[in-house]
């Protein structure tokens, strides 16, 4: 039985973005977030993570990928601050 109101049912929605894809809030409401893909992430993946400002989208195929930063937020990727929009990023 799957119950999305309990932590054991909803955990993948939190664990996959944070611990595989490296999407972690640095300020409340994801106004600033980190976006550093971890070595443990699959070689190819597509992630859509909801935030109060819209969806963070990350897609990788090998060493290169695309990161979409929602309006009203900024991303920190490998120490570089990225404004809203779609950016080409690497692992």
ABEGO torsion letter per residue (X at the ends): XBBAABAAAAAAAAAAAAAAAGBBBABBGGABBBBBBBAABBABBBBBBBBAAEBBBBBBBEABBBBBBBBGBBBBBGGBBBBBEBBBBBX
